[in-house]
Amino acid sequence: MADLLSASRRREIAALLDSRSDVEPADVLLEHAATIVDAGDIWGAGLNYRGHSQDLNTQQPSSGPGSYLRPGNCLIGNGQPIELPSQSRRVTAEAELGLVIGTECKNVRRDEWRSVVVGVTAVLDMTAEDVIRENPRYIPWAKGFDTFCSVGPQLVTLDEFDDTALRAIQVSTVRNGEVVSSAPVSDMKYDPGYLVEYFTAGRTFTPGTVICTGTPGAAVINSGDSITSVVDGVGTLSHTVK
């Protein structure tokens, strides 16, 4: 985890530990870190689950996953509020499994993906869905608003999951305590190995880069809602909507 935190974050955590001798380091990370990663890009796979494709009344891509790259300044910490932008009248929230890159890499082969991924985490991804329905070319703009992405609150190393256990992980989008959509990782059209190969092809990934692997389904969110990303055995992100 220390390798994935910037120098400024390490100094902040060290100061917190000095001032609160009764707190374990893990507690400080979960309570105070803005996000578990802040050093790399945030890539995403679109329409990787059939359920999300049905949300948008469109077919899943057959030549590779939909993709986007989003700005890091859209990140918020676990528990912080989501702000709905005035530029959209229909914002959705999507639970996802995130892959966190642990070593600089490029052109990673599908069967070697575990060698470059340090672990998995939970992601909550927001989208101005009305914008995408108008024109799918606007995906990066629709996902780049402030407070539109949450990653964490913890990272679980890959040695905790063999391939069978990884495929069995359940990803759920929960709004106001009710499950809106849920599916196991095995329901992905493009599995983690494919995604690592696809996104690192011809480009260098740095440690801390996150690959968001898609959502089983999205929930429309409005002011006053609570929204949760639950990735079983990995982590839970919970937010309120302003």
C-alpha positions as CSV (number, residue, x, y, z in Angstrom):
1,M,0.0,0.0,0.0
2,A,2.8,2.4,0.8
3,D,4.1,2.1,-2.8
4,L,0.7,3.2,-4.1
5,L,0.5,6.3,-2.0
6,S,2.1,9.6,-2.9
7,A,4.7,11.1,-0.6
8,S,2.3,13.7,0.6
9,R,-0.2,11.0,1.6
10,R,2.5,9.1,3.5
11,R,3.4,12.3,5.4
12,E,-0.2,12.9,6.3
13,I,-0.7,9.3,7.5
14,A,2.5,9.5,9.6
15,A,1.2,12.7,11.2
16,L,-2.1,11.1,12.0
17,L,-0.4,8.1,13.6
18,D,1.8,10.4,15.7
19,S,-1.2,12.2,17.0
20,R,-3.4,9.1,17.6
21,S,-1.3,6.4,19.2
22,D,-4.5,4.3,19.8
23,V,-5.3,3.9,16.1
24,E,-4.0,1.1,13.9
25,P,-2.4,2.1,10.5
26,A,-5.2,0.2,8.6
27,D,-7.8,2.4,10.4
28,V,-6.1,5.5,9.3
29,L,-6.0,4.4,5.7
30,L,-9.7,3.5,5.7
31,E,-10.9,6.6,7.5
32,H,-8.8,9.3,6.0
33,A,-7.2,8.4,2.7
34,A,-9.0,10.2,-0.1
35,T,-8.7,7.0,-2.2
36,I,-6.4,4.0,-2.1
37,V,-4.6,5.2,-5.3
38,D,-3.7,8.7,-6.6
39,A,-0.7,8.1,-8.8
40,G,-2.1,6.6,-12.0
41,D,-4.8,6.8,-14.6
42,I,-8.3,5.5,-14.3
43,W,-9.4,3.3,-17.3
44,G,-12.8,1.8,-17.6
45,A,-14.4,-1.0,-19.6
46,G,-17.9,-0.2,-20.8
47,L,-20.8,-2.6,-21.3
48,N,-18.8,-5.5,-20.0
49,Y,-21.9,-7.1,-18.4
50,R,-25.1,-7.9,-20.2
51,G,-27.2,-6.2,-17.6
52,H,-25.6,-2.9,-18.1
53,S,-25.9,-3.2,-21.8
54,Q,-29.7,-3.7,-21.3
55,D,-29.7,-0.6,-19.1
56,L,-28.7,1.4,-22.1
57,N,-30.8,-0.6,-24.6
58,T,-27.7,-1.4,-26.7
59,Q,-25.7,-4.4,-27.7
60,Q,-22.4,-5.4,-26.1
61,P,-19.4,-4.6,-28.3
62,S,-18.0,-7.7,-30.0
63,S,-14.5,-6.5,-31.1
64,G,-13.4,-5.5,-27.6
65,P,-14.8,-3.7,-24.6
66,G,-16.1,-0.1,-24.6
67,S,-13.4,2.0,-23.0
68,Y,-12.8,5.4,-21.5
69,L,-10.1,7.3,-19.6
70,R,-11.2,9.6,-16.8
71,P,-9.5,12.4,-14.9
72,G,-8.1,11.7,-11.5
73,N,-9.6,14.9,-10.0
74,C,-13.1,13.3,-10.1
75,L,-12.1,11.0,-7.2
76,I,-13.6,11.2,-3.8
77,G,-13.0,9.3,-0.6
78,N,-15.3,6.7,0.9
79,G,-18.3,8.3,2.6
80,Q,-17.9,11.7,1.0
81,P,-21.0,13.1,-0.8
82,I,-21.6,12.8,-4.5
83,E,-22.6,16.2,-6.1
84,L,-25.0,16.0,-9.0
85,P,-23.9,18.4,-11.8
86,S,-26.4,20.9,-13.2
87,Q,-25.3,19.7,-16.7
88,S,-27.1,16.4,-16.4
89,R,-30.7,15.4,-15.5
90,R,-30.0,11.7,-15.2
91,V,-27.0,10.5,-13.3
92,T,-26.4,6.8,-12.7
93,A,-24.1,5.0,-10.2
94,E,-22.4,1.7,-11.0
95,A,-20.6,-0.8,-8.7
96,E,-17.5,-2.3,-10.2
97,L,-14.5,-4.4,-9.5
98,G,-11.2,-2.5,-9.9
99,L,-7.8,-3.9,-10.9
100,V,-4.9,-1.9,-9.5
101,I,-1.6,-2.0,-11.4
102,G,1.4,-2.6,-9.2
103,T,4.3,-2.4,-11.6
104,E,5.1,-0.4,-14.7
105,C,4.1,-2.5,-17.6
106,K,3.3,-2.5,-21.3
107,N,2.0,-5.1,-23.8
108,V,1.0,-7.6,-21.1
109,R,-0.1,-10.9,-22.3
110,R,-3.5,-12.2,-21.2
111,D,-2.1,-15.2,-19.4
112,E,0.4,-13.0,-17.5
113,W,-2.0,-10.4,-16.1
114,R,-1.6,-11.4,-12.5
115,S,2.1,-10.5,-12.7
116,V,1.3,-6.8,-13.0
117,V,-1.8,-6.4,-10.9
118,V,-1.1,-5.9,-7.2
119,G,-4.7,-6.4,-6.1
120,V,-8.4,-5.7,-6.5
121,T,-10.6,-3.1,-5.0
122,A,-14.2,-1.8,-5.1
123,V,-15.2,1.1,-7.4
124,L,-18.3,3.3,-7.6
125,D,-18.5,4.9,-11.0
126,M,-21.0,7.7,-11.8
127,T,-22.2,8.7,-15.3
128,A,-24.2,11.5,-16.8
129,E,-26.3,8.9,-18.6
130,D,-28.5,11.3,-20.5
131,V,-25.4,12.7,-22.2
132,I,-24.3,9.2,-23.3
133,R,-27.8,8.4,-24.6
134,E,-27.6,11.6,-26.7
135,N,-24.2,10.6,-28.1
136,P,-21.9,7.7,-26.9
137,R,-18.9,9.7,-28.1
138,Y,-19.3,11.8,-25.0
139,I,-18.4,9.1,-22.5
140,P,-15.2,10.8,-21.0
141,W,-17.1,14.1,-20.6
142,A,-20.0,12.3,-19.0
143,K,-17.8,10.6,-16.5
144,G,-15.4,13.4,-15.6
145,F,-17.4,15.5,-13.3
146,D,-16.2,16.2,-9.8
147,T,-17.1,13.5,-7.2
148,F,-17.9,11.0,-10.0
149,C,-15.6,8.2,-8.9
150,S,-14.7,6.4,-5.7
151,V,-12.0,3.7,-5.4
152,G,-11.4,1.7,-2.2
153,P,-11.6,1.7,0.7
154,Q,-9.1,-1.1,0.7
155,L,-7.0,-3.2,-1.6
156,V,-7.0,-7.0,-1.4
157,T,-3.9,-8.6,-2.9
158,L,-4.4,-11.2,-5.7
159,D,-3.0,-14.0,-3.7
160,E,-6.3,-14.0,-1.8
161,F,-8.1,-15.2,-4.9
162,D,-7.4,-18.1,-7.3
163,D,-9.1,-17.9,-10.7
164,T,-12.2,-19.8,-9.4
165,A,-12.6,-17.5,-6.4
166,L,-12.1,-14.4,-8.5
167,R,-14.7,-15.4,-10.9
168,A,-17.2,-16.0,-8.1
169,I,-16.9,-12.5,-6.6
170,Q,-20.3,-10.9,-6.6
171,V,-20.5,-7.2,-7.6
172,S,-23.7,-5.3,-6.5
173,T,-25.1,-1.8,-7.0
174,V,-27.2,-0.9,-3.9
175,R,-29.5,2.1,-3.7
176,N,-31.2,3.1,-0.5
177,G,-30.5,-0.4,0.9
178,E,-32.0,-2.2,-2.1
179,V,-30.0,-4.2,-4.6
180,V,-30.5,-2.7,-8.0
181,S,-28.2,-5.1,-9.9
182,S,-25.9,-7.9,-9.0
183,A,-23.7,-10.4,-10.8
184,P,-20.5,-12.4,-10.4
185,V,-17.3,-11.6,-12.1
186,S,-17.8,-14.7,-14.3
187,D,-20.6,-12.8,-16.1
188,M,-18.1,-10.4,-17.6
189,K,-17.9,-10.6,-21.4
190,Y,-14.2,-9.7,-21.2
191,D,-12.4,-11.2,-18.2
192,P,-9.6,-9.4,-16.2
193,G,-6.8,-11.1,-18.2
194,Y,-8.3,-9.8,-21.4
195,L,-8.8,-6.3,-20.0
196,V,-5.2,-6.0,-18.8
197,E,-3.9,-7.2,-22.2
198,Y,-6.3,-4.9,-24.1
199,F,-5.6,-1.7,-22.1
200,T,-1.8,-2.2,-21.8
201,A,-1.4,-2.8,-25.6
202,G,0.9,-0.2,-27.0
203,R,0.8,2.0,-23.9
204,T,2.8,2.1,-20.6
205,F,0.8,1.7,-17.3
206,T,2.3,3.1,-14.2
207,P,1.8,1.7,-10.6
208,G,-1.5,2.9,-9.2
209,T,-3.3,2.9,-12.5
210,V,-6.8,1.4,-12.0
211,I,-8.8,-0.6,-14.6
212,C,-12.5,-0.5,-13.8
213,T,-13.9,-3.7,-15.2
214,G,-17.6,-2.8,-15.8
215,T,-20.8,-3.0,-13.9
216,P,-23.6,-5.5,-13.7
217,G,-26.1,-2.6,-13.8
218,A,-26.6,1.0,-13.0
219,A,-28.9,2.8,-10.5
220,V,-30.3,6.3,-11.2
221,I,-29.4,8.5,-8.3
222,N,-31.1,11.7,-7.0
223,S,-30.5,14.1,-4.2
224,G,-31.0,12.4,-0.8
225,D,-30.3,8.9,-2.0
226,S,-27.6,6.7,-0.5
227,I,-25.6,4.6,-3.0
228,T,-23.3,1.7,-2.3
229,S,-20.9,-0.4,-4.2
230,V,-20.5,-3.9,-2.7
231,V,-17.8,-6.2,-4.0
232,D,-18.0,-9.3,-1.8
233,G,-14.8,-10.2,-0.1
234,V,-13.1,-7.0,-1.4
235,G,-14.8,-3.9,0.0
236,T,-17.8,-1.7,0.3
237,L,-18.1,2.0,-0.7
238,S,-21.0,4.0,0.6
239,H,-22.0,7.6,-0.3
240,T,-24.9,10.0,-0.1
241,V,-26.1,12.1,-2.9
242,K,-26.3,15.9,-2.6
